[in-house]
């Protein structure tokens, strides 16, 4: 069958493995998978035009910094203040009673 020849004669070992893993492989499925893998390879190579992937060290050199935890401040869930947490005695809402459910 043509499908079997496609699987056997393909030069891409990744494609061959992918085709062999597929249950109920039809010629249409095989062609679709082959085209999708070719497209993915083209797109991946366009992301690395010189042929080698960019390491994370190179990205950091170019000025991309990971998000720092210093910018994220914790917030009191009772009143919304950034100056204290909910169980602190500094919170004005620590002893307040909810008007909706009457819980403290």
N, C-alpha and C positions, 0 to 999 in steps of 0.2 A: 504494500500500500504506500501511497505517496506520503502519508502522515509518518509512517515508520522511517522512510528514507530521510524525511526532514529531521527527525530526532537523531538518526544515526549520523548523518552527514554534516550537521551544523558544526561550525568551527568554535562556537562559544560553549565552553563547558558549563557555564552558569545557566545558559538557556537550556542545554541538554538536561541538566539536573532538574530544572524547573518543569520541563515537559514530562520527564519521567515521574515526577511527583504528582502530576495531575491525574485525577481519577476520570475515567470516561473521556479520554482525550479524543477529540475529533480534529479533522484537518482545519476546520474553521477556528477552533480554539487554539490550535498550535500556531496558526498564522497570526492570530490576534496577539497571543503572548509574545511571539517573536517581534512583531512590530512595536509592541509596548516596551519591550526590553531595549530595542534599538533606539527608540525615542528617549527613554530614560538615560541611556548611555550618552546620547548626543547632548542632552540637557546637563548632565553631570560634567561632561568635558567642557561645556561652555562656561561652567562656573569656575573651573580651574584651567584657564586658557594655556598656561605653560606646561600643563601635564602633571603637576604635582599639587597635592592638596595643601591648603593653607593651615598651618598649625595654630593652636590657640596662642602660643607665644608671639607669633607674628601679628595676630589681631590685637593683642594687648599693646604691642609696640606702636601700632597705628593710632592709639588713643581711645580705643573702645574699652571702657572700664566696666567691670561687673558692678551691679548695684550694691551700694554699701548699706550696712545695717544702721549706720549712724543717722541716716535720713528718716528712718521709720521710728516714730515715737509712739509709745504706748499711750492709750487713752482711757480715761475713766469711763466705764460703761454706764455709770449712774448719771453723771452730769456732762460728760464730754470733754472735760479739761485734760490738758496734756501735762499739767503740773503735779498730778498725783494719780494714784490708782483707786479703785472703787472702795476698798476696805480701809482706806486711810481716814483718820479722824479729821483731816483737812477738807474732806469732801462735804459740801453743804447738804448734799442729798443723801448722806449715809443713814440718817434717821428718818427720812421722809417716808410717807405712806402713799402708795399708788392710789390715784383717784379712780382708776378703772376697776381694780380687783381688791383694793383695800389691804394689799400686802405691804409689809415693810421692806 
